[in-house]
Amino acid sequence: MQGHVRKRRTWEFIVDIGHHPATGRRRQKSKSGFVTKKDAESALHEFIRYVEGGGDPSPERISPADYLNRWLEFQRTRGIRSRSLDGYEGYIRREIIPVIGGLELAKVKPGHVRAVLVRMQQRGAAAATLAQVRSVLGSALRQAVADGLITTNPVAAVKRPRVQRRELHWPTSAQLGALLQVSQGTVWEVPILLAAVTGARRSEILGLSWAEVDLGSGTIFIRRGVQAVRGPYRTETIAFTPLKTKRARRQVQLPPFALERIRRHRRDQLKRRTRDGCAANTAGAGSGSGGATSPGGGPRTARSRCSTRPRWR
């Protein structure tokens, strides 16, 4: 690869980057704006090293807005959870695109990333939210580096906001006993009982099916969760989702008092479902007829006694 420098209004370098793969025409890459000849020569040699090291001499020109939307689609094809994608899309639309969306992707610098975070600070965003936005943008631009669209990730030069970890508070045995007592006879009795004795997350409790409960040995197999998934026209459906890691999939032994209550819950549920002519599916959901329950809120009314997707608010 050959190149040279010259001076017009400012110093610039010009490099022959070969012929176009489709048209066969000769292609050149130039860059101007250098104050001295030495600066232009230094940039020329750096560019040649970049290309000879495998870099793209003529990367695609694309805006951060277009690239981030492309990156979101790529994440969707990878099977990223719907709720996570909603969060990414919100950060990109509300916080990132208004500040840097109209730039050229290759011209985004660390200062532009800081401008995104400063704007968020001025609007009162928490440090944890700033860290999440930085993480999303950093992940997207790491992919842009891998795609050959940019040479370095500008987010790497921006320090991660310090997040103060909140102190965790656990309920006392007396408080837990009081919670279990007041929940008796409500649709939340069984989910609260299971959460108390297993330590499982809310979505994991609501995602339990009877296939994952061994009523003989009192063993529960936690293998999936349940999640509200957004659809078109602001609709929402309830979907079962696998847990993120193999380590999250586990089995838990129920204490005798909880096992007896779960067995009674199963008998009662079967009676109701038989009466209503339906199949009992879920173990952890508070719905008396065994339908899937949203982790986002409490029960209100069901469309029908046999619905596998009760309508919650």
C-alpha positions in Angstrom: 0.0 0.0 0.0 1.4 3.4 -1.0 0.5 6.9 0.0 1.8 10.5 0.1 1.2 13.8 1.7 0.6 17.2 0.2 -0.4 20.7 1.2 -3.4 22.7 0.0 -5.1 24.8 2.7 -3.9 22.3 5.2 -1.7 19.2 5.1 -3.4 16.0 4.0 -2.5 12.4 3.1 -3.7 10.3 0.2 -3.5 6.5 0.0 -4.2 4.1 -2.8 -6.5 1.4 -1.3 -6.9 -0.8 -4.3 -9.7 -1.3 -6.8 -13.4 -1.4 -6.0 -14.5 -5.1 -5.8 -17.7 -4.5 -7.8 -16.7 -1.8 -10.4 -13.0 -2.4 -10.6 -12.3 1.4 -10.3 -9.2 2.7 -8.5 -10.0 3.9 -5.0 -8.2 6.4 -2.8 -8.5 7.4 0.8 -7.7 10.9 1.9 -7.8 12.9 5.1 -7.0 16.6 5.6 -6.8 19.1 8.4 -3.3 18.5 9.6 -1.3 21.5 10.8 2.2 20.2 9.9 3.7 17.9 7.3 4.9 15.7 10.2 1.4 15.3 11.5 0.1 14.2 8.1 2.9 11.7 7.6 2.3 10.3 11.1 -1.4 9.8 10.4 -0.6 8.3 7.0 1.7 5.7 8.5 -0.8 4.9 11.2 -3.6 4.4 8.6 -1.4 2.1 6.6 -0.6 0.0 9.7 -4.3 -0.2 10.4 -5.2 -1.5 6.9 -2.3 -3.9 6.8 -3.4 -5.2 10.2 -6.7 -6.2 8.7 -8.7 -3.0 9.1 -11.3 -1.8 6.6 -9.8 1.0 4.5 -13.2 2.3 3.5 -15.7 1.6 6.4 -19.4 2.0 5.9 -20.7 5.5 6.8 -23.5 5.1 9.2 -25.0 7.2 12.0 -25.2 6.0 15.6 -29.0 6.1 15.4 -29.0 3.7 12.4 -26.3 1.4 13.8 -28.0 1.2 17.3 -31.3 0.2 15.7 -29.4 -2.5 13.6 -27.7 -3.7 16.8 -31.1 -4.0 18.6 -32.3 -6.2 15.7 -29.2 -8.3 16.0 -29.8 -8.7 19.8 -33.4 -9.8 19.0 -32.2 -12.5 16.7 -29.8 -13.7 19.4 -32.8 -14.5 21.6 -32.2 -11.7 24.2 -35.2 -11.5 26.6 -38.0 -9.2 25.5 -37.9 -7.3 28.8 -34.2 -6.7 28.4 -34.7 -5.5 24.8 -37.4 -3.1 25.9 -34.9 -1.6 28.4 -32.1 -1.3 25.7 -34.5 0.3 23.3 -35.7 2.8 25.9 -32.2 3.9 26.8 -31.2 4.3 23.2 -34.3 6.2 22.2 -34.5 8.5 25.2 -30.9 9.0 26.2 -28.4 8.2 23.5 -30.0 9.1 20.1 -31.0 12.7 21.1 -27.3 13.5 21.9 -25.2 11.6 19.3 -27.8 10.0 16.9 -27.1 12.4 14.1 -23.3 12.1 14.1 -21.2 9.8 11.9 -20.5 6.6 13.9 -16.8 6.7 13.2 -16.6 10.3 14.6 -18.1 9.5 18.0 -15.5 10.3 20.7 -15.3 9.8 24.4 -16.5 13.4 24.9 -19.7 12.6 23.1 -20.3 9.6 25.4 -19.7 11.9 28.4 -22.2 14.4 27.0 -24.8 11.6 27.0 -24.2 10.9 30.7 -24.0 14.6 31.6 -27.4 15.2 30.1 -28.8 12.4 32.1 -27.3 13.7 35.3 -28.8 17.2 34.6 -32.2 15.5 34.3 -31.7 13.8 37.7 -31.0 10.2 36.6 -29.6 7.9 39.2 -26.0 6.6 39.0 -27.2 3.1 38.4 -29.2 4.3 35.3 -26.1 6.1 34.0 -24.1 3.0 34.4 -26.7 0.9 32.5 -26.8 3.4 29.6 -23.0 3.4 29.5 -23.0 -0.4 29.4 -25.6 -0.6 26.6 -23.7 1.9 24.5 -20.4 0.2 25.2 -21.8 -3.2 24.2 -23.1 -1.8 20.9 -19.9 -0.1 20.0 -17.8 -3.1 20.9 -19.9 -4.9 18.2 -19.2 -2.0 15.8 -15.4 -2.5 16.4 -15.9 -6.2 15.6 -17.8 -5.3 12.5 -14.9 -3.1 11.3 -17.0 0.1 11.4 -14.8 1.8 14.0 -11.3 1.2 15.2 -11.7 1.7 18.9 -14.6 1.9 21.4 -14.9 5.4 22.7 -16.9 4.2 25.7 -13.8 2.4 27.1 -12.2 5.8 27.8 -15.2 6.9 29.9 -15.1 6.0 33.5 -18.1 4.0 34.8 -20.3 6.0 37.2 -19.8 4.8 40.8 -23.0 3.1 42.0 -23.7 2.9 45.7 -24.9 -0.6 46.6 -28.1 -0.5 48.6 -28.0 -2.4 51.9 -30.2 -5.5 51.8 -32.7 -6.0 54.6 -34.2 -9.4 55.2 -37.5 -9.9 57.0 -37.3 -11.4 60.5 -38.9 -14.8 61.3 -41.7 -13.0 63.1 -42.4 -10.7 60.1 -42.3 -13.7 57.7 -44.7 -15.6 59.9 -47.0 -12.6 59.9 -46.9 -12.3 56.1 -47.7 -16.0 55.7 -50.6 -15.7 58.2 -52.3 -12.7 56.5 -51.9 -14.3 53.0 -53.9 -17.4 54.0 -57.0 -17.8 52.0 -55.9 -15.3 49.3 -54.6 -16.0 45.8 -51.1 -15.1 46.9 -50.9 -17.6 49.7 -49.1 -20.3 47.7 -46.7 -18.0 45.8 -45.7 -16.3 49.1 -45.3 -19.6 50.9 -43.1 -20.9 48.1 -41.0 -17.7 48.0 -40.5 -17.9 51.7 -39.3 -21.5 51.9 -37.3 -21.6 48.6 -35.9 -18.1 48.2 -36.8 -18.2 44.5 -37.5 -15.1 42.5 -41.1 -13.9 41.9 -40.9 -14.8 38.2 -39.5 -18.3 39.0 -42.3 -19.0 41.5 -45.0 -18.0 39.0 -43.3 -20.0 36.3 -43.5 -23.3 38.2 -45.6 -26.1 36.7 -46.7 -29.3 38.3 -44.2 -31.2 36.1 -41.5 -29.5 38.2 -43.0 -30.4 41.6 -42.5 -33.8 43.1 -45.3 -34.1 45.6 -43.9 -37.5 46.8 -40.4 -36.3 47.8 -41.2 -32.7 48.3 -38.6 -31.5 45.7 -39.2 -28.5 43.4 -37.2 -28.1 40.2 -36.7 -24.5 39.3 -36.1 -24.4 35.5 -37.9 -21.3 34.1 -39.6 -18.1 34.8 -42.6 -16.2 33.5 -42.4 -12.8 31.9 -44.8 -10.2 30.4 -43.9 -9.7 26.7 -45.0 -6.6 24.8 -46.9 -7.1 21.6 -48.2 -4.7 18.9 -50.6 -2.0 19.8 -49.5 -2.0 23.5 -50.8 -5.5 24.1 -49.1 -7.8 26.5 -48.8 -11.5 26.7 -47.5 -13.8 29.4 -44.6 -16.1 28.3 -42.5 -18.7 30.0 -38.8 -18.0 29.6 -35.7 -20.2 30.4 -33.4 -19.1 33.2 -30.3 -17.2 32.1 -27.6 -19.6 33.3 -27.2 -23.3 34.1 -26.4 -22.4 37.6 -29.8 -20.7 38.0 -31.5 -24.0 37.3 -31.7 -25.8 40.6 -33.8 -28.0 42.9 -35.1 -27.1 46.3 -36.4 -29.3 49.1 -39.6 -28.2 50.7 -40.1 -28.4 54.5 -42.9 -30.7 55.7 -45.4 -28.0 56.6 -45.0 -26.4 53.1 -45.2 -29.7 51.3 -48.5 -30.5 53.0 -49.9 -27.1 52.0 -48.8 -27.6 48.4 -50.4 -31.0 48.3 -53.7 -29.5 49.5 -53.4 -26.8 46.9 -53.0 -29.4 44.2 -56.1 -31.3 45.4 -58.2 -28.1 45.5 -56.9 -27.0 42.1 -57.8 -30.3 40.5 -61.3 -30.1 41.9 -61.8 -26.6 40.5 -60.4 -27.5 37.2 -62.4 -30.7 36.9 -65.5 -28.8 37.8 -64.8 -26.1 35.1 -63.7 -28.6 32.5 -60.1 -27.4 32.2 -56.5 -28.8 32.7 -54.5 -27.7 35.7 -51.1 -26.4 34.5 -49.3 -24.2 36.9 -48.2 -24.8 40.5 -46.8 -21.5 41.6 -49.4 -19.1 40.2 -51.9 -17.9 42.6 -54.8 -18.4 40.2 -57.1 -21.0 41.7 -57.6 -22.6 38.3 -54.0 -22.9 37.5 -53.5 -20.3 34.8 -50.3 -18.3 34.1 -49.9 -15.2 36.2 -48.0 -12.0 35.3 -45.1 -11.2 37.6 -45.7 -7.5 37.2 -48.8 -7.1 39.4 -51.6 -8.7 41.4 -54.6 -10.5 40.1 -57.8 -8.7 39.2 -60.1 -10.7 37.0 -59.8 -13.6 34.5 -61.4 -13.6 31.1 -62.7 -17.1 31.9 -62.2 -19.7 34.5 -60.3 -21.9 32.0 -58.1 -19.1 30.6 -54.4 -19.9 30.5 -53.7 -16.2 30.5 -55.7 -14.4 33.1 -56.1 -10.7 32.5 -54.1 -8.9 35.2 -53.3 -5.3 36.0 
